[in-house]
């Protein structure tokens, strides 16, 4: 019976190891491997792993070994897929097969991973370790076209995720609202401004433009809850409120092809580039007043596609796609300087973080292909290591660092600055209310793309059970079946074993109440409940009649204790095991202690006697010698050989060596 159970659990263990791979990992750190690692992984596997940390923590995944049997560019056979979240719809972090895997870091407290192998081949597999810790958010937001996409790229390690909300056609400018953890972007082909959660879910339409529009630049003031954009098709700069979704044109004159735009969120000043017939870099207040040209035409500007604002250093940096130059101008327009020239480049977007500039270059040659890259330069013009590259075009870049982000508030941060409509900040942490006359942005008749909300958490059912892992449903079903079968088998075996143990204990108890055994022989023992000695024939275990003998001085008669003795006798018959409360007595109705008789020839032990323990307690009679070991609650006399002897007349046995005591209760 044990053998099938062992086989069942061995089968279950192998099944778990080979097929029911994957699982949920809740420990602060740990190791994850392919099935059967370090042996080669088996074919036809779909293993889903979910790593889940405490709220506020982030997960970093590092590969120690990675070797899959797939040499295709698109990982057609065996692959490892990673996602930034707890679902198979979470932001995509890459498929890996024949390439070197990089570190991956989650944006929140959950990471999803799937290993797939087909039936054609096998490999050494992978070994990875994961850690969890509190890490401040610091990342790039990138938009791309050909193909379209929105990406989040970690600042410190080469870990990226494709956000890519639904409906993307040609995303261009992008910005981040840290107050709501939402991204905003323009789409030049769709001619819209949309927003979504940082994981790409909950997509909303902000503004739908006319067919002749060309929405390009975009910047968000999360403190004032305002969105600014440039429209090269309509040659305007506009403003949209987040709280009422109202719209206002700020500048609609002397603009040709406005491109990039940046905001001084405390002083209420906007900066923009214009790459029209007369390329310029200008500034104005949020309401369009105080307009000023900082740089105009000349040998420096031809296509000023990108600008980056450094409010701490008091400089506005620019990158020109025509002259292939990067320079800066002070915020009053009194001084400017070119810091670098890169021949063959096509600078298109730029942002700044501390002392580094990050610039999108559309002319990036790698593997004999013209892709785009994010280049990194010091603010003094020194070249740094490139950040990343893209098979299409990087259209825009934004840097967000939680540790350095200015969280305000400004003059409009509290109660909209006391304004009924639009509040704009002014220098000195003050505010200004704009009068009515705004245009409401209507979203009627438009389509808002959205996807299932995941928000980086493992989903749970109403019963509190975790959802099944995608791709491992069949393995889980088989595992459950085997678990149930093995559990039932285990219960059956346990019940049978318990019954056997109970039966044996009851048999043992009955034996103790019947005939006890010594540690050295198999001769029946006198039951513990007996009150006096019983005599057995050594050979036949019978009570026998022999020569008459006499009782000794220590014999106990029933009359002395008011015990009425029955007068029934059984001679030379087999007597069954002496039961509880039964005693052997002599033919002359006297209870005899074997050790007290002068002539120990006991021929008259002929019957058994049922006594009443409450009225017939026997005194303790002691003899010479020592008490033997293992004497129970009621002690009995034994021979020096530790066997219970019978007293028969066939042998002239004089038992003068009974040297233990006998105690009855």
C-alpha positions in Angstrom: 0.0 0.0 0.0 2.9 2.4 0.7 4.5 1.7 -2.6 1.7 3.2 -4.8 1.7 6.2 -2.6 5.4 6.7 -2.9 5.1 6.3 -6.7 2.3 8.8 -6.7 4.3 11.5 -5.0 7.4 10.8 -7.1 5.2 11.2 -10.2 3.7 14.4 -8.8 7.2 15.8 -8.1 8.5 15.1 -11.6 5.3 16.5 -13.0 5.7 19.7 -10.9 9.3 20.0 -12.0 8.8 19.5 -15.7 5.3 20.7 -16.5 3.9 22.8 -13.8 6.8 25.3 -14.0 6.5 29.0 -13.1 4.7 30.3 -10.1 4.3 33.4 -8.0 7.4 34.7 -6.1 6.7 36.8 -3.1 10.0 36.7 -1.3 12.1 39.9 -1.2 14.7 38.2 -3.3 15.3 34.9 -5.0 16.3 32.8 -8.0 14.3 31.8 -11.1 15.4 29.1 -13.5 14.2 27.3 -16.6 12.6 23.8 -16.0 15.1 21.1 -14.9 18.0 23.7 -14.7 21.0 23.1 -14.8 20.0 20.3 -17.1 18.6 21.2 -20.5 15.0 22.3 -20.5 12.3 20.0 -21.8 10.3 20.7 -25.0 6.8 22.1 -25.1 7.0 24.3 -22.0 5.0 27.4 -21.2 6.1 28.6 -17.8 4.7 31.9 -16.3 6.6 33.5 -13.4 5.3 36.5 -11.5 7.5 38.4 -9.1 5.6 40.5 -6.6 7.2 42.9 -4.1 5.7 45.0 -1.2 4.0 48.2 -2.2 6.4 51.0 -2.9 9.2 48.5 -3.9 10.5 47.8 -7.3 11.9 44.6 -8.8 15.3 44.3 -10.6 15.9 41.1 -12.6 19.5 40.1 -13.5 20.4 37.1 -15.6 23.4 34.9 -14.5 23.1 32.5 -17.5 21.1 32.6 -20.6 21.2 30.1 -23.5 18.1 29.3 -25.5 18.0 27.1 -28.6 16.7 29.7 -31.0 18.8 31.5 -33.6 16.0 33.4 -35.3 15.8 37.2 -35.2 12.2 37.2 -34.0 12.5 34.3 -31.5 10.2 32.0 -33.4 10.9 28.8 -31.4 12.1 29.3 -27.8 12.0 32.6 -26.0 11.7 34.4 -22.7 9.2 37.3 -22.6 9.2 39.9 -19.8 6.5 42.4 -19.0 6.4 45.4 -16.6 3.4 44.4 -14.5 1.5 41.3 -13.3 -0.4 40.4 -16.5 0.4 39.3 -20.0 -1.1 42.6 -21.2 1.3 44.7 -19.1 3.9 46.9 -20.8 6.2 44.8 -23.0 9.9 44.6 -21.9 11.2 42.3 -24.6 11.5 38.8 -26.1 14.8 37.2 -25.6 16.3 34.1 -27.3 19.6 34.4 -29.1 20.7 37.7 -27.7 22.4 38.8 -24.5 19.8 39.7 -21.9 20.0 43.0 -20.0 18.8 43.8 -16.6 15.1 44.6 -16.3 13.5 46.8 -13.7 9.8 47.2 -13.0 8.1 50.5 -12.7 6.1 49.3 -9.8 6.0 46.2 -7.5 5.2 43.5 -10.0 7.0 41.8 -12.9 5.7 39.1 -15.3 7.8 36.6 -17.2 7.0 33.7 -19.6 9.3 31.0 -20.8 8.3 29.1 -24.0 9.9 26.1 -25.7 8.6 24.3 -28.7 9.1 20.6 -29.7 12.0 21.0 -32.1 15.0 21.6 -29.9 16.3 22.3 -26.4 19.0 24.3 -24.7 20.9 25.0 -21.4 18.2 27.4 -20.3 18.5 30.3 -18.0 19.2 31.3 -14.4 18.2 34.7 -13.1 18.1 36.4 -9.7 15.7 39.1 -8.6 15.9 41.7 -5.9 13.3 44.1 -4.5 14.0 47.5 -3.0 12.7 51.1 -2.8 14.1 52.9 -5.9 13.1 56.5 -6.8 11.6 56.9 -10.2 14.1 58.1 -12.8 13.4 57.4 -16.5 13.1 58.6 -20.0 9.9 58.8 -22.0 10.4 58.3 -25.7 8.1 58.4 -28.7 8.9 56.6 -31.9 7.5 56.2 -35.4 8.1 53.7 -38.2 6.9 51.8 -36.3 5.0 53.9 -33.8 5.5 53.4 -30.1 5.9 55.0 -26.7 8.7 53.7 -24.4 9.8 54.0 -20.9 13.6 53.7 -20.4 15.3 53.4 -17.0 17.9 56.1 -16.5 20.5 54.0 -14.6 20.3 50.6 -16.3 19.4 49.5 -19.8 15.9 48.4 -18.9 13.0 49.6 -21.1 9.2 48.9 -21.5 6.9 49.5 -24.4 3.9 51.4 -23.1 2.2 51.8 -26.5 -1.4 52.6 -25.8 -4.0 51.6 -28.3 -4.6 53.9 -31.3 -1.0 55.1 -31.9 -0.3 56.2 -35.4 2.5 58.8 -35.3 3.2 59.9 -31.7 5.4 63.0 -31.6 5.8 65.2 -28.5 5.4 63.7 -25.0 5.3 64.8 -21.4 4.6 63.4 -18.0 2.2 64.5 -15.2 3.8 63.2 -12.0 0.8 64.3 -9.9 -1.4 61.8 -11.7 1.2 59.4 -13.1 -0.2 60.1 -16.6 1.6 60.6 -19.9 0.4 63.1 -22.6 1.3 63.0 -26.3 0.5 64.5 -29.6 -0.2 62.4 -32.7 0.5 64.2 -36.0 -1.3 61.7 -38.2 -4.3 61.2 -36.0 -4.2 65.0 -35.1 -5.0 64.5 -31.5 -3.7 65.0 -28.0 -4.3 62.0 -25.8 -3.3 60.9 -22.3 -2.9 57.5 -20.6 -1.7 56.0 -17.3 2.0 55.4 -17.2 1.4 51.7 -17.9 -0.5 52.5 -21.1 -4.0 51.9 -19.8 -7.0 54.3 -19.4 -6.4 56.2 -22.6 -8.3 59.5 -22.9 -8.8 62.0 -25.7 -7.7 65.5 -24.6 -8.2 67.4 -27.9 -9.2 66.5 -31.4 -7.8 68.9 -34.0 -9.0 69.9 -37.4 -7.7 68.3 -40.6 -5.3 71.1 -41.4 -3.7 71.0 -38.0 -0.2 69.7 -37.3 0.1 69.2 -33.5 3.8 69.0 -32.7 5.3 70.3 -29.5 3.7 69.6 -26.1 4.5 70.5 -22.5 2.6 69.9 -19.2 2.5 72.2 -16.1 1.2 69.7 -13.5 1.4 72.4 -10.8 -1.0 74.8 -12.6 -2.8 71.9 -14.3 -2.3 73.3 -17.8 -1.2 71.8 -21.1 0.6 73.9 -23.8 1.0 72.7 -27.4 2.3 74.0 -30.8 0.3 73.6 -34.0 2.4 74.2 -37.1 -0.6 73.7 -39.4 -2.7 76.5 -37.9 0.4 78.4 -36.8 -0.7 78.9 -33.2 0.3 78.0 -29.6 -2.6 76.9 -27.5 -3.5 76.1 -23.8 -5.8 73.5 -22.4 -6.9 73.1 -18.8 -6.8 69.7 -17.2 -9.6 70.3 -14.7 -12.2 71.6 -17.1 -10.7 70.7 -20.5 -11.2 74.2 -21.7 -9.1 75.5 -24.6 -7.5 78.9 -25.3 -5.3 80.2 -28.1 -2.3 82.0 -26.5 -0.3 83.1 -29.6 -1.7 83.2 -33.1 0.5 85.8 -34.8 4.1 85.9 -36.2 4.4 82.2 -36.1 5.5 80.1 -39.0 6.3 76.5 -38.0 6.4 76.4 -34.2 8.0 73.2 -33.1 9.2 72.5 -29.5 8.0 74.1 -26.3 9.2 74.2 -22.7 7.7 75.8 -19.5 9.1 77.7 -16.5 6.4 76.5 -14.2 7.1 78.8 -11.3 7.4 82.1 -13.2 4.7 81.3 -15.9 7.0 81.7 -18.9 7.0 79.5 -22.0 9.9 79.0 -24.5 9.5 77.7 -28.1 11.3 77.2 -31.3 10.1 78.1 -34.8 11.7 76.4 -37.8 9.9 78.5 -40.4 11.4 80.8 -43.0 13.1 82.8 -40.3 14.0 80.2 -37.6 13.8 81.7 -34.1 13.8 80.8 -30.5 11.4 82.9 -28.4 9.8 83.3 -25.0 6.5 84.8 -23.7 4.4 84.7 -20.6 1.7 82.0 -20.3 -0.9 84.4 -21.5 1.2 85.4 -24.5 2.3 88.8 -23.2 6.0 89.8 -22.8 7.0 88.0 -26.0 10.8 88.2 -26.8 13.1 86.7 -29.4 16.2 85.1 -27.9 18.0 83.7 -31.0 17.1 84.4 -34.7 18.5 82.9 -37.9 22.1 83.4 -38.9 24.7 80.7 -39.0 23.4 78.9 -35.9 19.8 78.2 -36.7 18.2 76.5 -39.7 15.9 73.9 -38.2 15.8 74.4 -34.5 13.9 71.2 -33.8 14.6 70.9 -30.1 15.1 73.0 -26.9 15.8 72.2 -23.3 15.3 74.5 -20.3 17.7 74.8 -17.4 16.1 77.2 -14.9 18.8 76.6 -12.3 21.6 77.5 -14.7 19.5 80.2 -16.4 20.1 78.8 -19.9 18.0 77.5 -22.8 19.8 74.9 -24.8 18.9 74.2 -28.5 19.7 71.6 -31.1 19.5 72.3 -34.8 18.8 69.6 -37.4 20.0 71.8 -40.2 23.3 73.2 -39.0 24.0 70.1 -36.9 24.9 72.3 -33.9 24.0 72.4 -30.3 24.2 75.6 -28.3 22.7 77.7 -25.5 21.3 81.1 -24.8 20.7 82.8 -21.5 17.1 83.4 -20.5 17.3 87.2 -21.3 18.8 86.6 -24.7 21.9 88.6 -24.0 24.5 85.8 -24.5 24.7 82.6 -26.6 27.3 79.9 -27.3 27.6 76.9 -29.6 29.0 74.0 -27.7 29.3 71.2 -30.3 28.9 70.3 -33.9 28.2 66.8 -35.1 28.7 66.2 -38.8 26.1 63.9 -40.4 23.7 64.2 -37.5 20.0 65.1 -37.7 19.0 66.4 -34.2 15.3 66.2 -33.6 14.5 66.2 -29.9 16.3 67.1 -26.6 15.9 67.3 -22.8 18.3 68.0 -19.9 19.0 66.4 -16.6 21.5 68.1 -14.3 24.7 68.5 -16.4 23.8 66.2 -19.3 21.9 66.8 -22.5 20.0 63.9 -24.2 19.4 64.4 -27.9 17.5 62.3 -30.5 19.6 61.8 -33.6 17.8 60.4 -36.7 21.1 59.8 -38.5 22.6 57.0 -36.5 24.4 54.3 -38.4 24.6 50.9 -36.7 25.0 47.5 -38.3 25.1 49.3 -41.7 21.6 50.6 -41.1 20.3 54.1 -40.5 18.4 54.0 -37.3 17.9 56.6 -34.6 19.6 57.0 -31.2 19.5 58.9 -28.0 22.9 60.6 -27.7 24.3 61.9 -24.4 26.5 65.0 -24.2 27.7 67.1 -21.3 26.4 70.7 -21.1 30.0 71.7 -21.9 29.8 69.7 -25.2 31.7 66.6 -24.2 30.5 63.3 -25.7 29.1 60.7 -23.3 28.0 57.1 -23.9 24.8 56.8 -26.1 21.7 55.8 -24.2 19.9 53.6 -26.7 18.9 53.2 -30.3 15.8 52.5 -32.3 15.0 50.8 -35.6 12.6 53.6 -36.4 12.8 57.3 -35.4 12.9 58.7 -31.9 10.6 61.8 -32.2 10.8 63.1 -28.6 12.4 62.6 -25.3 11.5 63.6 -21.7 13.6 63.0 -18.6 11.8 62.5 -15.3 13.7 62.2 -12.0 11.7 62.0 -8.8 14.6 63.2 -6.7 15.0 66.5 -8.5 11.4 67.2 -9.8 10.0 70.5 -8.7 6.7 69.7 -7.0 5.8 73.2 -6.2 3.4 74.6 -5.5 3.3 77.7 -7.6 0.8 80.6 -7.5 -1.9 78.5 -9.1 -1.4 75.4 -7.0 -3.9 76.1 -4.3 -7.6 76.4 -5.3 -6.7 77.3 -8.9 -5.2 80.6 -7.5 -8.7 81.8 -6.6 -9.6 82.0 -10.4 -13.0 81.2 -11.9 -11.5 80.1 -15.2 -7.8 79.9 -16.0 -5.0 80.6 -13.6 -1.5 81.3 -14.8 1.5 81.6 -12.4 3.6 84.8 -12.3 7.0 85.5 -10.7 7.2 85.6 -6.9 4.8 82.7 -6.5 1.9 84.8 -7.5 -0.9 84.1 -10.0 -3.0 85.8 -12.6 -6.6 85.0 -13.6 -7.5 85.0 -17.3 -10.9 86.4 -18.2 -13.6 84.3 -19.8 -13.8 83.9 -23.6 -12.3 80.4 -23.7 -13.4 77.6 -25.9 -14.5 74.3 -24.6 -12.8 71.3 -26.0 -15.5 68.9 -27.2 -14.8 65.2 -27.4 -18.2 64.3 -28.8 -18.2 61.9 -31.7 -14.6 60.9 -31.2 -13.2 57.5 -30.3 -11.1 57.0 -27.1 -8.9 54.0 -27.2 -8.5 52.1 -23.9 -7.1 48.8 -22.8 -7.8 46.6 -19.8 -6.6 48.2 -16.6 -3.7 46.2 -15.1 -1.9 48.7 -12.9 0.9 46.2 -12.2 -0.8 44.0 -9.7 -1.6 40.3 -9.8 -5.4 40.1 -10.2 -7.5 38.2 -7.6 -10.9 36.7 -7.9 -13.8 37.5 -5.6 -13.0 34.5 -3.5 -9.5 35.7 -2.8 -7.8 33.1 -5.0 -5.1 34.1 -7.4 -5.9 34.0 -11.1 -4.5 31.2 -13.3 -1.3 32.1 -14.9 -1.7 32.5 -18.7 0.0 29.8 -20.7 0.1 27.3 -17.8 -3.6 26.4 -17.5 -3.2 22.8 -18.7 -0.2 22.2 -16.4 -2.1 23.6 -13.4 -5.1 21.4 -14.2 -3.0 18.3 -14.3 -1.2 19.3 -11.1 -4.5 19.8 -9.3 -5.7 16.3 -10.5 -2.5 14.6 -9.3 -2.6 16.5 -6.0 -6.1 15.4 -5.3 -5.3 11.7 -6.2 -2.2 11.7 -4.0 -4.1 13.4 -1.2 -6.9 10.8 -1.3 -4.4 8.0 -1.4 -2.5 9.5 1.5 -5.7 9.8 3.6 -6.7 6.2 2.8 -3.2 4.9 3.8 -3.3 7.0 7.0 -6.7 5.6 8.0 -5.6 2.0 7.4 -2.4 2.6 9.4 -4.4 4.2 12.2 -6.9 1.2 12.2 -4.0 -1.3 12.4 -2.3 0.6 15.2 -5.6 0.8 17.2 -6.2 -2.9 16.6 -2.7 -3.8 17.8 -3.0 -1.6 20.8 -6.4 -3.2 21.7 -4.9 -6.6 21.2 -2.0 -5.7 23.4 -4.4 -4.3 26.0 -6.5 -7.5 25.9 -3.3 -9.5 26.2 -2.3 -7.6 29.3 -5.8 -8.2 30.7 -5.4 -11.9 29.8 -2.0 -13.5 29.7 1.1 -11.3 29.9 4.5 -12.2 28.5 8.0 -11.7 29.9 10.8 -10.1 28.0 12.6 -13.5 27.6 10.0 -16.0 26.9 6.5 -16.7 25.6 5.0 -18.3 28.7 1.8 -16.6 29.6 2.0 -14.1 32.4 -0.5 -13.7 35.2 -2.8 -10.7 34.5 -2.0 -7.5 36.3 -5.5 -7.2 37.8 -5.0 -10.6 39.6 -4.9 -10.3 43.4 -2.8 -13.4 44.2 -0.4 -15.9 42.5 -1.7 -18.5 40.1 0.1 -21.8 39.6 0.5 -23.4 36.1 2.1 -26.6 35.0 5.3 -25.8 33.2 4.6 -28.2 30.3 0.9 -28.0 29.7 -0.1 -24.8 31.3 -2.8 -26.5 33.2 -3.9 -26.4 36.7 -3.1 -29.9 38.1 -3.7 -31.9 41.2 -0.7 -33.3 42.9 0.4 -34.4 46.4 -1.4 -32.5 49.1 0.5 -29.8 50.7 -0.2 -27.4 53.5 -0.3 -23.7 53.6 2.2 -21.6 55.3 1.9 -19.1 58.1 1.5 -16.3 55.7 -1.4 -17.8 53.9 -4.5 -15.6 53.7 -7.9 -17.1 54.4 -11.0 -15.5 53.3 -12.6 -15.4 56.6 -9.9 -13.2 58.0 -11.0 -10.4 55.6 -14.7 -11.4 55.4 -14.3 -12.8 51.9 -16.7 -15.6 51.2 -14.8 -18.2 49.1 -16.7 -20.4 46.6 -16.5 -24.1 47.0 -16.2 -25.2 43.4 -13.3 -27.1 42.2 -11.9 -28.0 38.8 -9.3 -30.8 38.8 -6.8 -31.4 36.0 -8.7 -29.3 33.4 -7.3 -26.7 31.1 -8.2 -23.3 32.5 -8.5 -20.3 30.1 -6.4 -17.2 30.8 -7.2 -15.9 34.2 -9.5 -12.9 33.6 -9.8 -9.7 35.6 -10.6 -10.2 39.3 -10.0 -13.9 39.2 -7.7 -15.9 41.5 -6.4 -19.4 41.9 -6.9 -21.0 45.2 -6.2 -24.4 46.8 -8.5 -27.3 47.4 -8.7 -26.4 51.1 -10.0 -22.9 50.1 -7.0 -21.1 51.3 -5.2 -18.4 49.3 -1.5 -19.3 49.3 1.6 -17.3 48.8 4.1 -19.5 47.0 7.1 -18.0 48.9 5.6 -18.6 52.4 5.0 -22.4 52.2 7.3 -24.7 54.1 6.8 -27.6 51.7 6.1 -26.0 48.3 4.3 -28.9 46.6 1.2 -27.3 45.2 -1.1 -30.1 44.2 -4.3 -28.4 45.1 -4.5 -25.5 42.8 -7.6 -26.7 41.1 -9.9 -23.8 40.2 -10.2 -20.1 39.7 -12.1 -17.7 41.9 -13.9 -14.5 41.0 -13.3 -12.0 43.8 -14.6 -8.6 44.8 -11.6 -6.3 44.9 -13.5 -3.8 47.1 -13.8 -6.4 49.9 -10.9 -8.8 49.3 -7.8 -6.8 49.1 -4.7 -8.9 49.6 -1.9 -7.9 51.8 1.6 -7.4 50.4 3.8 -10.4 51.1 7.4 -9.9 50.7 10.2 -12.5 50.4 13.9 -12.5 50.4 15.9 -11.2 47.5 15.5 -8.2 45.2 12.7 -6.9 43.1 13.0 -7.8 39.4 12.9 -5.2 36.6 9.9 -4.4 34.5 7.4 -5.3 37.3 4.2 -3.6 36.5 1.6 -1.9 38.6 0.8 -5.2 40.3 4.0 -7.2 40.9 4.4 -10.9 40.6 6.8 -13.5 41.7 9.3 -15.0 39.3 12.1 -17.5 39.3 15.7 -16.3 39.0 15.5 -17.1 35.2 12.9 -14.4 34.9 10.3 -16.9 33.7 7.0 -17.5 35.4 7.1 -21.2 36.6 4.3 -23.6 37.1 4.1 -25.6 40.2 3.3 -29.2 39.3 3.5 -32.5 41.1 5.3 -34.2 38.2 8.6 -32.7 39.2 9.7 -32.4 42.8 10.2 -28.6 42.5 11.1 -26.8 45.7 10.8 -23.2 44.8 13.0 -21.6 47.5 14.4 -19.0 45.1 11.2 -16.9 44.6 12.9 -13.7 45.5 10.5 -11.0 44.3 7.6 -9.4 46.0 4.0 -9.6 45.0 1.7 -6.6 45.4 -2.0 -6.6 44.9 -4.5 -3.8 45.1 
